[in-house]
Structure formats: structure tokens, C-alpha cells
């Protein structure tokens, strides 16, 4: 197997994931390892715990934001936080 792409965590995203239930963390860890190996993400959504990441960069996968979703709609604050962290890595 080729070398795995590193993961870079922004803000509190890594710490936030550690507060998620075990099953969600296990699913996320499996998905993350596949992404690191270069595979496309599977179609899964462990709701109400959300992780926003980007794998579009050659050098790493970036964990932008992780949070517990409490309603149908994602809050503007959560979207804006992920968007601002994405801007940081695009610089």
C-alpha cells in the first residue's frame, strides 16, 4: 500500500471528534483511513455528529470542523466556521 496522506486538524476539530460516541468515531476512522489511502468517500452520514473535511489537496486531508447537529438545517455559524478554516489552508 502507498503511503497514507497525512491529516491536518484545524481549530478544535480533532478534540471535538473525541467527544463523539464510539460507533461514530469508529465509522469516521474507517472512512478517514480510506481517504488517506486515496479512495473515494463512502456514502455515509453518522448524524447527529458531523465532520467537515476536505481531501482536495495533494499534501493532506484537512479536518475543518466537527460538531453535533441538533436540527435538520446546519447552522450558519457551523458553515461559516468551516468556510473560514478552508480559507486559511488555501492561503
Secondary structure, 3 states (H helix, E strand, C coil): CCCCCEEEECCCHHHHHCCCCHHHHHHHHHHHHHHHCCCCCCCCCCCCEEEEEECCCCCEEEEEEEEECCCCCCCHHHHHHHHHHHHHHHC
